[in-house]
Amino acid sequence: MIFGYRFTLSSRFFSRLTLIVLAAWITSSHADSMLVSIPNPHTSPAAGVAPLLSATAPGSDRFFAVGLMKKTQGLAWECTATLVASSETPNDTQAALILTAGHCSVDPLLSIDSGDNDVVIDKPMAVGFAFSPAYFFDNVNEHHWYSIKRIVYSSMKGSDVGLLELAATYGELRSRGVKPLLLKNFDASDRAIELAHIPQGAFPGGFFLRHSVCQSQPPTPLFESAWPIRPDLPWYWSDARANDCIGVYGGSSGSPVFAKDGKRVIGILSTATDSYLNGCGFARPCELAPAGTVSRPEAVYTHSVDHILAAFRPDNTLDLSNLDPGTGIAIERVGSWSTRSAAPNEHGQLQPASWGLKISKGFEWIRYKSGSASSIQCALPKGYGAPVRAVDQPLLKLPVDQREGVQAICIIGKRFGQTSWQPMKFATVKLRQLDDTAPQSKPEVDVYEHSPDEWQITTASRLNEIVQTYYKYGALDSIDCKNESGYALVRETLILPKDRNWRYCAYGKDEAGNKTLIITRDLKIETAKH
């Protein structure tokens, strides 16, 4: 996710510093030491500055519907959103709708983001969210804010798209010269694309609408996660599209995607790869390919709006039967999503890894199929097994294919007293990673002079490959770093007196429990770092 955070009473410098601190705590990480890194076939996408759009430039009228979405009080993230409708002339008295990313509709004070199978329908929007269309740098006096009233539909299941209702009508926006945009399917031929977005980076010219012209790649399965690691993640998107758009930053989330020179919205920007981190997880979405997990350096990812277009009626209401209703079987993960191929059971004995999934109450029967997350198609009947009783919890100890990599399981359920099953196209999906490969990264250890008589040692994990770091220390001439006994989880900075020479030992673990090599730092009285 690429939120732009802002404290409304703080300076921009403090806002950016806060974003860095928050990122360390609330955004994602999953170790993936099997990562394959491939070069971007185009220019580095996030690098560079996207040019500002002008309200008076020829052709700028097609971007008047695009604007800034933010919370106007407290901790707030900022996104880009677009006024949309099912026709160019919706009823003037009808409540206006805006399109953005699904993760942009979550209140940061109440929740970080939705889970992997969550769907939100017809729910009041958190207090304080507002939208300002036509957010150009050269029409600041014309910026006008409209409260966001309701979440019409929002989900991060399958795609990251949200449709929200304003506390204003199409007529009110039309009176200010803002007309809605229409949607269009994201076709295979739509390789040359444009992006209109409002990145919150420290770019010359300020936080206003900018324009990126890019090349889009074919759809591919993608996953991403959050930190602290949660049992309802990672997110799994079966048809994300990578591109090389420049200048994408926090605040670009939710921005509309156009075919080159097009006037209809074909997609929504969802996330991007952060080059300062490693592995897969926090700010590191990874593609799922037959050969393994792929990290595309600094790639930007979009989702199509095909399903929203299919649900739009001519009268600008939604036919929810064409959308995932969010009533499918709920699955709770027991333990981590990433594991070694052999994991200890409750008695400490190594056994082949299982799915470790617990079925929620209210469902009588389930059917499921599993396979590589790079190729599984949950909407197709092929591969689903016969019905099994949900009360028997058949997925808790169900073995996982022992091949290293990311696998997916598609689950549909039938409730007690009902005859219909959860549609396969809306199946509940969970991922499971088997990882027996040690991380290539190592923990970061720094030694400083805390005082004339003390050393300070800081040890940091390396998200996303290393999620926990362990340490021990002792007299330089007696401690054995290779001996596994005595290590403890790093929780705070260590202070050691300069009364002897010390040796500090540390190693890290990835999410599956694979260890890094041990690193050591010798602290000698005459070699303190200043």
Secondary structure as the mmCIF struct_conf table of DSSP 4:
data_model
#
loop_
_struct_conf.conf_type_id
_struct_conf.id
_struct_conf.beg_label_comp_id
_struct_conf.beg_label_asym_id
_struct_conf.beg_label_seq_id
_struct_conf.end_label_comp_id
_struct_conf.end_label_asym_id
_struct_conf.end_label_seq_id
STRN STRN1 GLY A 4 PHE A 7
TURN_TY1_P TURN_TY1_P1 THR A 8 LEU A 9
BEND BEND1 SER A 10 SER A 10
HELX_RH_AL_P HELX_RH_AL_P1 ARG A 12 ILE A 26
BEND BEND2 THR A 27 THR A 27
STRN STRN2 SER A 29 HIS A 30
TURN_TY1_P TURN_TY1_P2 SER A 33 MET A 34
STRN STRN3 VAL A 36 SER A 37
BEND BEND3 PRO A 41 THR A 43
BEND BEND4 PRO A 45 GLY A 48
HELX_LH_PP_P HELX_LH_PP_P1 ALA A 50 PRO A 51
STRN STRN4 LEU A 52 LEU A 52
HELX_LH_PP_P HELX_LH_PP_P2 LEU A 53 LEU A 53
TURN_TY1_P TURN_TY1_P3 ALA A 55 THR A 56
BEND BEND5 ALA A 57 ALA A 57
TURN_TY1_P TURN_TY1_P4 PRO A 58 GLY A 59
HELX_RH_3T_P HELX_RH_3T_P1 SER A 60 PHE A 63
TURN_TY1_P TURN_TY1_P5 PHE A 64 ALA A 65
STRN STRN5 VAL A 66 LYS A 71
BEND BEND6 THR A 72 GLY A 74
STRN STRN6 LEU A 75 VAL A 84
BEND BEND7 SER A 86 THR A 89
TURN_TY1_P TURN_TY1_P6 ASP A 92 THR A 93
BEND BEND8 GLN A 94 GLN A 94
STRN STRN7 ALA A 95 THR A 100
HELX_RH_3T_P HELX_RH_3T_P2 GLY A 102 SER A 105
BEND BEND9 VAL A 106 VAL A 106
TURN_TY1_P TURN_TY1_P7 PRO A 108 LEU A 110
BEND BEND10 ILE A 112 ILE A 112
TURN_TY1_P TURN_TY1_P8 ASP A 116 ASN A 117
STRN STRN8 VAL A 119 PRO A 124
HELX_LH_PP_P HELX_LH_PP_P3 MET A 125 ALA A 126
TURN_TY1_P TURN_TY1_P9 VAL A 127 GLY A 128
STRN STRN9 PHE A 129 PRO A 133
BEND BEND11 ALA A 134 ALA A 134
TURN_TY1_P TURN_TY1_P10 PHE A 137 ASP A 138
HELX_RH_3T_P HELX_RH_3T_P3 VAL A 140 GLU A 142
STRN STRN10 TYR A 146 SER A 155
BEND BEND12 LYS A 157 SER A 159
STRN STRN11 VAL A 161 THR A 169
HELX_RH_AL_P HELX_RH_AL_P2 TYR A 170 ARG A 174
TURN_TY1_P TURN_TY1_P11 SER A 175 GLY A 177
HELX_LH_PP_P HELX_LH_PP_P4 PRO A 180 PRO A 180
STRN STRN12 LEU A 181 LEU A 181
HELX_LH_PP_P HELX_LH_PP_P5 LEU A 182 LEU A 182
STRN STRN13 LEU A 183 LEU A 183
TURN_TY1_P TURN_TY1_P12 ALA A 188 SER A 189
STRN STRN14 ALA A 192 HIS A 197
BEND BEND13 GLY A 201 ALA A 202
TURN_TY1_P TURN_TY1_P13 PRO A 204 GLY A 205
BEND BEND14 PHE A 207 PHE A 208
STRN STRN15 ARG A 210 GLN A 215
STRN STRN16 SER A 216 SER A 216
HELX_LH_PP_P HELX_LH_PP_P6 GLN A 217 PRO A 219
STRN STRN17 THR A 220 GLU A 224
BEND BEND15 TRP A 227 PRO A 228
TURN_TY1_P TURN_TY1_P14 PRO A 231 ASP A 232
STRN STRN18 TRP A 235 ASN A 243
BEND BEND16 ILE A 246 GLY A 247
TURN_TY1_P TURN_TY1_P15 GLY A 250 GLY A 251
TURN_TY1_P TURN_TY1_P16 SER A 253 GLY A 254
STRN STRN19 PRO A 256 ALA A 259
TURN_TY1_P TURN_TY1_P17 LYS A 260 ASP A 261
BEND BEND17 ARG A 264 ARG A 264
STRN STRN20 VAL A 265 ALA A 272
TURN_TY1_P TURN_TY1_P18 SER A 275 TYR A 276
BEND BEND18 LEU A 277 LEU A 277
BEND BEND19 GLY A 279 GLY A 279
STRN STRN21 CYS A 280 GLY A 281
TURN_TY1_P TURN_TY1_P19 PHE A 282 ALA A 283
STRN STRN22 ARG A 284 ARG A 284
STRN STRN23 CYS A 286 ALA A 289
TURN_TY1_P TURN_TY1_P20 PRO A 290 ALA A 291
STRN STRN24 GLY A 292 SER A 295
TURN_TY1_P TURN_TY1_P21 PRO A 297 GLU A 298
STRN STRN25 VAL A 300 SER A 304
HELX_RH_AL_P HELX_RH_AL_P3 ASP A 306 ALA A 311
STRN STRN26 PHE A 312 PHE A 312
TURN_TY1_P TURN_TY1_P22 PRO A 314 ASP A 315
BEND BEND20 ASN A 316 ASN A 316
STRN STRN27 LEU A 318 LEU A 318
HELX_RH_3T_P HELX_RH_3T_P4 LEU A 320 ASN A 322
BEND BEND21 LEU A 323 LEU A 323
BEND BEND22 GLY A 326 GLY A 326
BEND BEND23 GLY A 328 GLY A 328
STRN STRN28 ILE A 331 ARG A 333
BEND BEND24 GLY A 335 GLY A 335
BEND BEND25 TRP A 337 TRP A 337
STRN STRN29 SER A 338 THR A 339
BEND BEND26 SER A 341 SER A 341
STRN STRN30 ALA A 342 PRO A 344
TURN_TY1_P TURN_TY1_P23 GLU A 346 HIS A 347
BEND BEND27 GLY A 348 GLY A 348
STRN STRN31 LEU A 350 PRO A 352
STRN STRN32 SER A 354 SER A 354
STRN STRN33 LEU A 357 ILE A 359
HELX_LH_PP_P HELX_LH_PP_P7 SER A 360 SER A 360
TURN_TY1_P TURN_TY1_P24 LYS A 361 GLY A 362
STRN STRN34 PHE A 363 SER A 372
TURN_TY1_P TURN_TY1_P25 ALA A 373 SER A 375
TURN_TY1_P TURN_TY1_P26 CYS A 378 ALA A 379
BEND BEND28 LEU A 380 PRO A 381
TURN_TY1_P TURN_TY1_P27 LYS A 382 GLY A 383
STRN STRN35 VAL A 388 ARG A 389
HELX_RH_3T_P HELX_RH_3T_P5 ALA A 390 ASP A 392
TURN_TY1_P TURN_TY1_P28 PRO A 394 LEU A 395
BEND BEND29 LEU A 396 LYS A 397
HELX_LH_PP_P HELX_LH_PP_P8 LEU A 398 LEU A 398
STRN STRN36 PRO A 399 PRO A 399
HELX_LH_PP_P HELX_LH_PP_P9 VAL A 400 ASP A 401
BEND BEND30 GLN A 402 GLU A 404
STRN STRN37 GLY A 405 ARG A 415
TURN_TY1_P TURN_TY1_P29 PHE A 416 GLY A 417
HELX_LH_PP_P HELX_LH_PP_P10 SER A 420 PRO A 423
HELX_RH_3T_P HELX_RH_3T_P6 MET A 424 PHE A 426
STRN STRN38 THR A 428 LEU A 434
BEND BEND31 THR A 437 THR A 437
BEND BEND32 GLN A 440 GLN A 440
STRN STRN39 GLU A 444 SER A 451
TURN_TY1_P TURN_TY1_P30 PRO A 452 ASP A 453
STRN STRN40 GLU A 454 ALA A 460
TURN_TY1_P TURN_TY1_P31 LEU A 463 GLU A 465
STRN STRN41 GLN A 468 ALA A 475
TURN_TY1_P TURN_TY1_P32 LEU A 476 SER A 478
TURN_TY1_P TURN_TY1_P33 CYS A 481 LYS A 482
BEND BEND33 ASN A 483 ASN A 483
TURN_TY1_P TURN_TY1_P34 SER A 485 GLY A 486
STRN STRN42 ALA A 488 LEU A 489
BEND BEND34 GLU A 492 GLU A 492
STRN STRN43 LEU A 494 PRO A 497
TURN_TY1_P TURN_TY1_P35 LYS A 498 ASP A 499
BEND BEND35 ARG A 500 ARG A 500
STRN STRN44 TRP A 502 LYS A 509
TURN_TY1_P TURN_TY1_P36 GLU A 511 ALA A 512
STRN STRN45 LYS A 515 LYS A 515
STRN STRN46 ILE A 519 LEU A 523
TURN_TY1_P TURN_TY1_P37 ILE A 525 GLU A 526
#
